[in-house]
Amino acid sequence: MKEFQYVITDELGMHARPAGQLVKVASSQPCDVKLSANGQTVDGKRIIGVMRLAAKQGQTLTVTCEGQGEEEAAAVIEEFLKNNL
């Protein structure tokens, strides 16, 4: 299991466009991807769950990758977050 945390810096937080892009990135990975924020944990490959997190600027998003290719998946997702949120 590979886990990391990212503090959202985008002033709009996790809105529809980056949430959709994040789901695409997570879905392209073979491992399970879970996102946690605000006391909730959701499947990172499902847009409804990601939007339900309602993560705002300054909040910490915890990403957990588990399974085949978890190290690479975590690196790809972390890079996406740094560039887009």
QUIWOCOR-V311181 format. One record per residue. N is the residue number from 1. PHI is phi in degrees with one decimal (NA if undefined). PSI is psi in radians with two decimals (* if undefined). OMEGA is omega in whole degrees, -180 to 180 (* if undefined). Layout:
n:N phi:PHI psi:PSI omega:OMEGA
n:N phi:PHI psi:PSI omega:OMEGA
This chain:
n:1 phi:NA psi:2.32 omega:177
n:2 phi:-118.8 psi:2.24 omega:-177
n:3 phi:-133.9 psi:2.48 omega:174
n:4 phi:-148.1 psi:2.87 omega:179
n:5 phi:-119.1 psi:2.57 omega:178
n:6 phi:-138.6 psi:2.28 omega:177
n:7 phi:-91.6 psi:2.16 omega:-177
n:8 phi:-69.7 psi:2.20 omega:-178
n:9 phi:-106.4 psi:-0.31 omega:-180
n:10 phi:-64.2 psi:2.27 omega:-177
n:11 phi:-64.0 psi:-0.37 omega:178
n:12 phi:-91.1 psi:-0.10 omega:-179
n:13 phi:70.7 psi:-2.71 omega:-178
n:14 phi:-85.7 psi:1.46 omega:179
n:15 phi:-94.3 psi:-3.11 omega:-168
n:16 phi:-56.8 psi:-0.83 omega:-175
n:17 phi:-62.7 psi:-0.97 omega:179
n:18 phi:-67.1 psi:-0.50 omega:177
n:19 phi:-63.6 psi:-0.78 omega:178
n:20 phi:-63.4 psi:-0.71 omega:179
n:21 phi:-67.6 psi:-0.67 omega:178
n:22 phi:-62.7 psi:-0.72 omega:178
n:23 phi:-62.3 psi:-0.70 omega:178
n:24 phi:-62.6 psi:-0.77 omega:179
n:25 phi:-63.4 psi:-0.82 omega:-180
n:26 phi:-63.1 psi:-0.69 omega:-178
n:27 phi:-67.9 psi:-0.38 omega:180
n:28 phi:-79.6 psi:-0.09 omega:-179
n:29 phi:-99.5 psi:2.51 omega:-177
n:30 phi:-76.0 psi:-0.32 omega:-176
n:31 phi:-88.6 psi:2.97 omega:173
n:32 phi:-75.5 psi:2.44 omega:179
n:33 phi:-126.0 psi:2.13 omega:178
n:34 phi:-118.0 psi:2.45 omega:177
n:35 phi:-118.7 psi:2.41 omega:180
n:36 phi:-130.3 psi:2.38 omega:174
n:37 phi:-165.2 psi:2.66 omega:177
n:38 phi:54.5 psi:0.57 omega:178
n:39 phi:76.1 psi:0.17 omega:179
n:40 phi:-117.3 psi:2.60 omega:173
n:41 phi:-125.5 psi:2.29 omega:-177
n:42 phi:-133.2 psi:2.87 omega:175
n:43 phi:-74.1 psi:2.11 omega:-178
n:44 phi:-71.1 psi:-0.07 omega:180
n:45 phi:-102.4 psi:0.16 omega:-178
n:46 phi:-126.6 psi:2.07 omega:-174
n:47 phi:-60.5 psi:-0.68 omega:-178
n:48 phi:-61.6 psi:-0.77 omega:179
n:49 phi:-63.9 psi:-0.77 omega:-179
n:50 phi:-63.0 psi:-0.74 omega:179
n:51 phi:-67.0 psi:-0.59 omega:-179
n:52 phi:-64.9 psi:-0.42 omega:178
n:53 phi:-61.8 psi:-0.55 omega:179
n:54 phi:49.9 psi:0.77 omega:-178
n:55 phi:-71.2 psi:2.27 omega:-177
n:56 phi:-106.7 psi:2.94 omega:177
n:57 phi:-56.0 psi:2.36 omega:179
n:58 phi:90.2 psi:-0.23 omega:179
n:59 phi:-84.5 psi:2.67 omega:-179
n:60 phi:-94.1 psi:2.25 omega:177
n:61 phi:-106.3 psi:2.17 omega:177
n:62 phi:-101.3 psi:2.21 omega:-179
n:63 phi:-112.7 psi:2.24 omega:178
n:64 phi:-122.7 psi:2.15 omega:177
n:65 phi:-114.4 psi:2.29 omega:-177
n:66 phi:-141.1 psi:2.24 omega:178
n:67 phi:121.6 psi:-2.84 omega:-178
n:68 phi:-58.6 psi:2.23 omega:177
n:69 phi:74.1 psi:0.41 omega:-175
n:70 phi:-63.4 psi:-0.64 omega:-180
n:71 phi:-63.9 psi:-0.84 omega:180
n:72 phi:-65.2 psi:-0.74 omega:180
n:73 phi:-60.0 psi:-0.78 omega:180
n:74 phi:-61.3 psi:-0.73 omega:180
n:75 phi:-64.2 psi:-0.75 omega:-180
n:76 phi:-65.2 psi:-0.77 omega:-179
n:77 phi:-68.0 psi:-0.71 omega:179
n:78 phi:-62.9 psi:-0.73 omega:178
n:79 phi:-62.5 psi:-0.73 omega:177
n:80 phi:-59.4 psi:-0.84 omega:-178
n:81 phi:-60.4 psi:-0.76 omega:180
n:82 phi:-62.2 psi:-0.63 omega:-177
n:83 phi:-84.4 psi:-0.34 omega:-171
n:84 phi:-126.3 psi:-0.28 omega:-179
n:85 phi:-133.3 psi:* omega:*
